[in-house]
Amino acid sequence: MLLKTFGWSFAITVVGLALAGVLWGWQGLAIVGILSVLEISLSFDNAVINAGILRKMNAFWQKIFLTVGILIAVFGMRLVFPVVIVAITAKLGPIEAVKLALNDKAHYQELVTSAHPAIAAFGGMFLLMIFLDFIFEERDYKWLSWIEKPMAKMGKLDMLSVIIALVALLVSAMTVATNVAHGGGDKTATVLLSGVAGLITYLVVGGISGYFEGKLEEDEDEDDEEATAVAAPPATKGAGSALGLAGKAAFFMFLYLEVIDASFSFDGVIGAFAITNDIFMMALGLGIGAMYIRSLTVFLVRKGTLDDYVYLEHGAHYAIGALAVILLISIKFEIPEVVTGLIGVMLIALSFASSVVRNRREGKPGDSSGAKPEVASGV
């Protein structure tokens, strides 16, 4: 199981580190290794969140997540995204931005860093909405019940998460955005615009995927009722419709996963500039780390870990909430990446420990006795 799931990650690590050693020597090898560890430590909670969504998808879309998704994660977010940010902020063409990244790395790093307020506002708002929608939802299992019970009651108010997110954005714009360290000057308008864009992105992508997921469940329930009534399998037409809806639902879930991954990668990309300003070295190191996060996501799905340890998702969402706050604060104040990584790992470790205690108290085994059917199909 371990080799099957992490085999590609191990192989890419060996090839990537060997390539780094050939191209940049021992120093490049060390930098790529450090960047890989940085990415894994910052994105462990991302794997838990991804697993919660990926287990709803069939084997085909799980494969898409591992193939097309990793290409988007590595080349899109870790290589192309910083160049696009520079092109937009510096009002350069894509070719000029690439030349700048290759020939004037110091200036390129400066431009990316100056775009941090916009990146942090977008990612912070998107992640904050994920956390708020989780904490305001009524759930079967409650980890910190003294927080989650009253929050679930408050969540019955429509659009409460949007209101709180907008208030948080306004507070950020009027405080930390007035005199930022990254780029200097007043970034109030930039933070407001980027934050609203992050909020809209969450509502659109999350809303569409939720709509198709709901439609799929409704059609499956109707097919089950018809099959029960006539004591026969659902009609071919109904099955075809369900499959079509499943494809749409899975597609938008895939988009949702990629936006989540992008939001998580923002701090990693920015933090990587503290280690190197070579875009290829950065893409290689962060890409190796991103591959491990993908493999860990699939491992959690196949093992049914989220079903065995029911508080893991809670810990990951609290880590998301912490990361959202950190991103907004980092608009003005520099926060070491090690702090961000440790907070996420600590919250997930505590939720895992609480899950183990719960399983022992209720006499449940710590290991999964078997995966669900859709998980068993694998990737």
C-alpha positions in Angstrom: 0.0 0.0 0.0 2.7 2.5 1.0 4.9 1.8 -2.0 1.9 1.8 -4.4 0.7 5.1 -3.1 4.0 7.0 -2.6 6.0 5.2 -5.4 5.8 8.1 -7.8 6.6 10.6 -5.1 9.7 8.6 -4.1 10.8 8.3 -7.8 10.3 12.0 -8.5 12.2 12.9 -5.3 15.2 10.8 -6.5 15.1 12.2 -10.0 14.5 15.8 -8.8 17.3 15.8 -6.2 19.7 14.2 -8.8 18.7 16.9 -11.3 19.3 19.6 -8.7 22.7 18.2 -7.9 23.7 18.1 -11.6 22.4 21.6 -12.4 23.3 23.5 -9.3 25.7 21.3 -7.3 25.5 20.5 -3.6 24.1 23.9 -2.7 21.2 23.5 -5.2 20.6 20.0 -3.9 20.3 21.3 -0.3 18.0 24.2 -1.4 15.6 21.9 -3.3 15.5 19.5 -0.3 14.7 22.3 2.1 12.0 23.7 -0.2 10.4 20.2 -0.4 10.2 19.9 3.4 8.9 23.5 3.6 6.0 22.6 1.2 5.1 19.4 3.0 5.1 21.1 6.4 2.9 24.0 5.2 0.5 21.8 3.3 -0.2 18.8 5.5 -3.6 20.2 6.5 -4.3 20.6 2.8 -4.0 16.9 2.3 -6.6 16.2 4.9 -9.0 18.7 3.4 -8.4 17.3 -0.1 -9.0 13.8 1.1 -12.4 14.8 2.5 -13.4 16.0 -0.9 -11.6 13.4 -3.1 -13.3 10.4 -1.4 -16.6 11.7 -2.9 -15.1 11.3 -6.4 -14.8 8.2 -8.5 -11.6 6.5 -9.5 -11.3 8.4 -12.8 -11.4 11.8 -11.2 -9.0 10.6 -8.5 -6.6 9.8 -11.3 -7.2 13.2 -12.9 -6.4 14.8 -9.5 -3.1 12.9 -9.4 -2.1 13.5 -13.1 -3.5 16.7 -14.4 -3.9 18.1 -10.9 -0.2 17.7 -10.1 0.8 19.4 -13.4 -1.4 22.4 -12.5 0.1 22.4 -8.9 3.7 22.1 -10.0 3.9 24.1 -13.3 0.9 26.3 -12.8 1.1 27.4 -9.2 4.9 27.0 -8.5 6.3 28.2 -11.8 3.8 30.1 -14.0 1.8 31.8 -11.2 4.7 33.9 -9.8 5.6 35.0 -13.4 1.9 36.0 -14.1 1.8 38.0 -10.8 4.9 39.9 -11.9 3.5 40.5 -15.4 0.3 41.9 -13.9 1.8 44.0 -11.2 4.7 45.4 -13.2 2.5 45.7 -16.4 4.8 43.6 -18.4 4.2 41.1 -21.2 4.6 37.4 -20.4 7.8 37.1 -22.4 9.3 40.2 -20.6 8.3 38.7 -17.2 10.0 35.4 -18.0 13.2 37.3 -19.1 13.1 39.3 -15.9 12.8 36.1 -13.8 15.8 34.6 -15.7 18.1 37.6 -16.0 17.2 39.9 -13.1 16.2 37.6 -10.2 16.6 40.2 -7.5 14.1 42.6 -9.2 11.8 39.7 -10.0 11.8 38.7 -6.3 11.1 42.3 -5.3 8.1 42.4 -7.6 6.6 39.1 -6.4 7.1 40.3 -2.8 5.4 43.6 -3.5 2.4 41.6 -4.8 2.0 39.8 -1.5 -0.8 42.0 -0.1 -3.1 41.1 -3.1 -2.1 37.4 -2.9 -2.6 37.2 0.9 -6.0 38.9 0.7 -7.3 36.6 -2.0 -6.0 33.4 -0.4 -6.9 34.5 3.1 -10.5 35.2 2.2 -10.9 32.0 0.3 -9.5 29.9 3.2 -11.5 31.9 5.7 -14.7 31.0 3.9 -13.8 27.3 4.0 -13.2 27.5 7.8 -16.4 29.5 8.5 -18.7 27.3 6.4 -17.2 24.2 8.3 -17.6 25.7 11.8 -21.1 27.0 11.2 -22.4 23.6 9.9 -24.2 21.2 12.1 -22.0 18.0 12.3 -22.5 14.5 13.7 -19.1 14.7 15.5 -17.8 17.7 17.5 -14.2 18.0 18.5 -14.2 21.2 20.5 -17.9 21.1 21.4 -17.8 24.3 23.6 -17.0 26.2 20.4 -18.7 24.1 17.7 -22.1 23.7 19.4 -22.8 27.5 19.6 -21.3 28.1 16.2 -23.6 25.5 14.7 -26.6 27.2 16.2 -25.4 30.6 14.9 -24.9 29.0 11.4 -28.6 28.7 11.0 -28.5 32.4 10.1 -28.3 32.8 6.3 -25.1 34.2 4.8 -23.5 34.6 8.3 -20.1 33.3 7.0 -20.1 35.8 4.2 -20.9 38.7 6.6 -18.1 37.7 9.0 -15.6 37.3 6.1 -16.5 40.7 4.8 -16.1 42.2 8.2 -12.7 40.6 8.6 -11.7 42.0 5.1 -12.8 45.5 6.1 -10.9 45.3 9.4 -7.8 44.1 7.5 -8.1 46.8 4.9 -8.4 49.5 7.6 -5.5 48.2 9.7 -2.8 46.0 8.3 -3.3 47.3 4.7 -2.7 51.0 5.5 1.1 50.8 5.7 2.4 47.5 4.5 5.9 46.2 4.7 5.7 44.4 1.3 6.0 47.1 -1.4 5.3 49.9 1.1 2.5 52.4 1.0 -1.3 52.2 1.3 -2.6 48.9 -0.1 -6.2 49.4 1.1 -7.8 49.3 -2.3 -5.7 46.4 -3.4 -6.6 44.3 -0.4 -10.3 45.1 -0.7 -10.4 44.2 -4.4 -8.4 41.0 -4.0 -10.3 39.9 -0.9 -13.6 40.4 -2.7 -12.2 38.4 -5.6 -11.3 35.6 -3.3 -14.7 35.6 -1.7 -16.5 35.6 -5.1 -14.2 32.7 -6.3 -15.2 30.6 -3.3 -18.9 31.3 -3.7 -18.9 30.6 -7.5 -16.7 27.4 -7.5 -18.0 26.0 -4.2 -21.6 26.9 -5.1 -21.5 25.2 -8.5 -19.8 22.1 -7.2 -22.3 21.9 -4.3 -25.2 22.3 -6.7 -24.2 19.4 -9.0 -23.3 17.2 -6.0 -26.8 17.9 -4.6 -28.4 17.1 -8.0 -26.5 13.9 -8.3 -27.6 12.8 -4.8 -31.3 13.7 -5.7 -31.1 11.6 -8.9 -29.6 8.7 -7.2 -32.3 8.7 -4.5 -35.0 8.9 -7.2 -33.4 5.9 -9.1 -33.3 3.9 -5.9 -37.0 4.6 -5.2 -37.9 3.6 -8.7 -35.8 0.4 -8.5 -37.5 -0.5 -5.2 -41.0 0.1 -6.6 -40.5 -2.1 -9.7 -38.0 -4.5 -8.1 -35.7 -3.9 -11.0 -32.5 -1.9 -11.8 -32.8 1.8 -12.7 -33.5 2.5 -16.4 -30.6 3.1 -18.7 -31.7 6.7 -19.3 -31.7 7.5 -15.6 -28.3 5.9 -15.2 -26.9 7.9 -18.1 -28.2 11.1 -16.6 -26.7 10.3 -13.2 -23.4 9.6 -14.8 -23.6 13.0 -16.6 -24.3 14.8 -13.4 -21.5 12.9 -11.7 -19.1 14.1 -14.3 -20.2 17.7 -13.9 -20.1 17.4 -10.1 -16.7 15.8 -10.2 -15.4 18.4 -12.6 -16.4 21.3 -10.4 -15.1 19.5 -7.3 -11.8 19.2 -9.2 -11.8 22.9 -9.8 -12.6 23.5 -6.2 -9.7 21.3 -5.1 -7.3 23.2 -7.4 -8.4 26.6 -6.0 -7.9 25.2 -2.5 -4.4 24.0 -3.5 -3.6 27.4 -5.0 -4.7 29.2 -1.8 -2.5 26.9 0.3 0.5 27.4 -2.0 0.5 31.2 -1.8 2.5 31.3 1.5 4.8 28.5 0.3 5.6 30.4 -2.9 6.2 33.7 -1.1 8.2 32.0 1.7 10.4 30.2 -0.8 11.9 33.5 -1.9 13.5 33.7 1.5 15.5 30.6 0.4 16.1 31.2 -3.3 14.9 33.5 -6.1 15.7 30.9 -8.8 12.2 30.1 -10.3 13.3 26.6 -11.6 14.9 25.6 -8.3 11.8 26.9 -6.5 9.4 25.0 -8.8 11.4 21.8 -8.5 11.6 21.9 -4.7 8.0 22.9 -4.1 6.9 20.5 -6.8 8.4 17.5 -5.0 6.6 18.6 -1.8 3.3 19.0 -3.7 3.7 15.5 -5.1 3.9 14.1 -1.5 0.8 16.0 -0.5 -1.0 14.5 -3.5 0.1 11.0 -2.5 -0.8 11.6 1.2 -4.2 12.7 0.1 -4.8 9.4 -1.8 -3.3 7.4 1.1 -5.9 9.0 3.5 -8.7 8.1 1.1 -7.6 4.5 0.4 -7.1 3.8 4.1 -10.4 5.4 5.2 -8.4 7.4 7.7 -11.0 10.2 8.0 -13.7 7.7 8.9 -11.4 6.1 11.6 -10.2 9.3 13.0 -13.2 11.5 12.9 -11.6 14.7 14.3 -8.9 14.9 11.7 -11.1 17.1 9.4 -11.8 19.3 12.4 -8.1 19.8 13.1 -7.4 20.5 9.4 -10.2 23.1 9.2 -8.9 24.9 12.4 -5.5 24.9 10.7 -7.1 26.5 7.7 -8.7 29.2 9.8 -5.4 29.9 11.5 -3.7 30.1 8.1 -6.4 32.5 6.8 -5.8 34.8 9.8 -2.0 34.5 9.3 -2.3 35.4 5.6 -4.3 38.5 6.5 -1.9 39.6 9.2 1.1 39.0 7.0 -0.1 41.8 4.7 1.8 44.1 7.1 3.8 41.9 9.4 6.3 39.2 8.4 5.5 35.8 9.9 8.1 33.0 9.7 6.9 30.0 7.6 8.0 27.7 10.4 5.3 29.3 12.6 2.7 28.7 10.0 3.8 25.1 9.5 4.0 24.3 13.2 0.5 25.6 13.9 -1.0 23.4 11.2 0.9 20.3 12.3 0.1 20.9 16.0 -3.6 21.3 15.4 -3.8 18.1 13.2 -1.7 16.2 15.7 -4.0 17.2 18.5 -7.1 16.2 16.5 -5.5 12.9 15.7 -4.7 12.3 19.4 -8.3 13.2 20.3 -9.6 10.7 17.7 -7.4 7.9 19.1 -8.7 8.6 22.7 -12.3 8.6 21.4 -11.7 5.2 19.6 -10.2 3.7 22.7 -13.0 5.0 24.8 -15.7 3.5 22.5 -13.7 0.3 21.9 -13.1 1.0 18.2 -10.0 -0.2 16.4 -7.4 2.4 15.5 -6.9 0.9 12.0 -9.5 0.8 9.3 -11.2 -2.6 9.0 -11.9 -1.9 5.4 -12.3 1.0 2.9 -15.5 2.1 1.4 -16.4 0.7 -2.0 -15.4 3.9 -3.8 -12.2 4.1 -2.0 -11.3 0.4 -2.7 -11.4 1.2 -6.4 -8.3 3.3 -5.8 -6.5 5.6 -8.2 
